[in-house]
Amino acid sequence: MNYRHSYHAGNHADVLKHAILLRMLQLLQRKEAPLCYLDSHAGTALYDLSGEQAGKTGEYRDGIGRLWSREDLPALLAGYREAVARHNPDGQLRLYPGSPQLLADHLREQDRMILSELHPEDAATLKQHFAAQAHIAVHQRDGYELPKAFLPVAEKRALWLLDPPFEKGDDLQRCVQAIQTGIQRMRQTVVALWYPIKDERQLKAFYQHMAEAGLPKVLRVELSVRPTDTSLGLNGSGLMLVNPPWPLWEELEQVLPWLSETLAQSGPGSWRMDWLAGEP
Ligand SMILES: C[S@@+](CC[C@H](N)C(=O)[O-])C[C@H]1O[C@@H](n2cnc3c(N)ncnc32)[C@H](O)[C@@H]1O
């Protein structure tokens, strides 16, 4: 396990993932009924952007950094920036909340959260960080086991972020299988799977697998900050959203063009959004 999210916290991929994840939580919370948030590859709670690791790559500067002082943010992104600003009360961008912290900040009394993280250091940090919060459970275990271990949840409503580091060649395949298992165990689970846009051939097979996996509704959302054939690293990323709450896709019609323009690097950015299964 070499991947450390601290090098990448707050980059363009985190902006896309966290802004949409937070909005999905808020839309699901329009109903009073309790909700369980599951984060199978949780990372840690807070990232120090002035620290050595984030400083080494500086990726956050071309991510959350580009949104930090803008006055023309679409509403969905303004909500996300406000959530980050909560951890930076003096207005200087120094701390970045990872998905567990971002969601923990927005849970209601009736909601609960299950986190799994395999890296011993991050898992220990998470356990300590959330120790006083009985509604947050932290497990040091393989995130792919999460659907079998925890679904269906007693609340009957679940939001699940699947966000592996993609260090291994079969991660996309394992994700599709894990989602299939999860949906078989609890059909109404809302899933957000994050994936990198790097290898177009591998992605083609993945799209087909997602479309044919027997899932109720699948919305594909992608944002590229560079032309996708640039060999500079992570050109873009996507989210596969299973059972996304309405009217998320209508809001994203405004947000994605804005983001692709604002986060573009060395060439024009681009975006797309379409249904791979069950268009409403
Ligand atoms: C992309 S990062 C997570 C970022 C986090 N979800 C966020 O949005 O702030 C992926 C994390 O998965 C962890 N990890 C790697 N393999 C894992 C596995 N099999 N099960 C659970 N966690 C794993 C890594 O240690 C890393 O912290």
The ligand as a Gaussian input file, in Angstrom:
#p B3LYP/6-31G(d) Opt

LIG

0 1
 C       -8.335000       7.900000      -2.575000
 S       -7.934000       7.582000      -0.927000
 C       -9.378000       7.959000      -0.038000
 C       -9.759000       9.397000       0.012000
 C      -11.009000       9.696000       0.796000
 N      -12.095000       8.814000       0.448000
 C      -11.444000      11.116000       0.553000
 O      -12.225000      11.344000      -0.388000
 O      -11.052000      12.017000       1.304000
 C       -7.933000       5.832000      -0.875000
 C       -7.669000       5.246000       0.497000
 O       -7.914000       3.829000       0.457000
 C       -7.019000       3.190000       1.339000
 N       -7.006000       1.774000       0.932000
 C       -6.250000       1.149000       0.008000
 N       -6.656000      -0.122000      -0.171000
 C       -7.716000      -0.302000       0.666000
 C       -8.604000      -1.395000       0.917000
 N       -8.486000      -2.559000       0.275000
 N       -9.593000      -1.209000       1.818000
 C       -9.744000      -0.024000       2.480000
 N       -8.941000       1.039000       2.279000
 C       -7.945000       0.903000       1.369000
 C       -5.727000       3.949000       1.158000
 O       -4.896000       3.789000       2.292000
 C       -6.241000       5.392000       1.007000
 O       -6.262000       6.050000       2.247000

